[in-house]
Amino acid sequence: MIHMTETLAVHTVEGFLDREEISQLTKLLDDHLTTAGWTPARPSDGITPPGEIQEILATALQRALPAIRRTFPSVAGATPWDYHDLGPGDRIDPHLHGVGDPDERPQRVARVAFHLQEADLGGEFYVDTSSSDALWTGRTAGERSAFAPGTRFAREISHHAGPEAVAALRDVPRTRWTSAPSAGTAIVYGAQLVHGVETVREGRLRKLITNLLDQPPR
């Protein structure tokens, strides 16, 4: 059963990948991108890498699960990883995915973000916290839900929800927590947190993201 505190938590896993794994992953991704000829149309676009890349990340996640479950005890699986590539001027505006239908299974508990390469300037990942009720719906979890009874659910405020929802988020008072993880560190953040990426000023930000689920993916 998923507890509301899991969906609002932030955690880090230092040493998620070591230098050798990062080097291997970088080479494999470079080869794949060259073959695929992929370039993102917008900063939020991603690509799902194949085969050996997923295996390296899956091994690292399995190794990190004991540490992750101290903060997110309901985690039992993950989706395939997506790759994102941001250059100068790119940013990901603050947004909130929410949890979708709380009666569906498997259910997203949190996400993991791993920066394969940090930008030379800018590109910091952040989460925004707020006490405003404007972020929340009137829904609560029932007896059949994957969530503990009474759990509240945040609104979906993302590009999928439309420009009006994103514009409304600008008026919500929030406190920003910007990360500066050491090399090899993964950031784990709850599914009901506002989050985004600061504008890349110089260099290139390369990141990988997966969703943590309360059951293995179907």
Secondary structure, 3 states (H helix, E strand, C coil): CECHHHHHCEEEECCCCCHHHHHHHHHHHHHHHHHHCCCCCCCCCCECCCHHHHHHHHHHHHHHHHHHHHHCCCCCEECCCEEEEECCCCCEEEEECCCCCCCCCCCEEEEEEEEEECCCEECCEEEEECCCHHHEEEEECCCCCCECCCCEEECCECHHHCHHHHHHHCCCCCEEEECCCCCCCEEEEECCCEEEECCEEECCEEEEEEEEECCCCC
